[in-house]
Amino acid sequence: MTRLKLFVSKNCPRCPSAKRVMKEIAEELKLRDGVDYSILNIDEDDNFFLALQYQIASTPSFVIDDEPVFVGEVPKKEELIRMIKGKIT
């Protein structure tokens, strides 16, 4: 299954919307938290360094299978699902 990561920060005005999209997708695709997807707060050191490895400097940012796909933006749910399904095939 595709590994999906969402990088967020506590002061990000778009992050609540991104989290909502992530939760809707997880529910729709029956993704398991911590297994198939994770929401990572870059305010925590380990997550900050992980984001830097992906060259992510803004939030919210989505990563699918170690590839940043939406950086600093909130995609439409359908867009993200299409990208996830494209990675599965």
Stockholm file with secondary structure:
# STOCKHOLM 1.0

chainA/1-89         MTRLKLFVSKNCPRCPSAKRVMKEIAEELKLRDGVDYSILNIDEDDNFFLALQYQIASTPSFVIDDEPVFVGEVPKKEELIRMIKGKIT
#=GR chainA/1-89 SS CCCEEEEECTTCSSHHHHHHHHHHHHHHHTCCBTTTEEEEETTSHHHHHHHHHTTCCSSSEEEETTEEEEESSCCCHHHHHHHHHHHHC
#=GC SS_cons        CCCEEEEECTTCSSHHHHHHHHHHHHHHHTCCBTTTEEEEETTSHHHHHHHHHTTCCSSSEEEETTEEEEESSCCCHHHHHHHHHHHHC
//
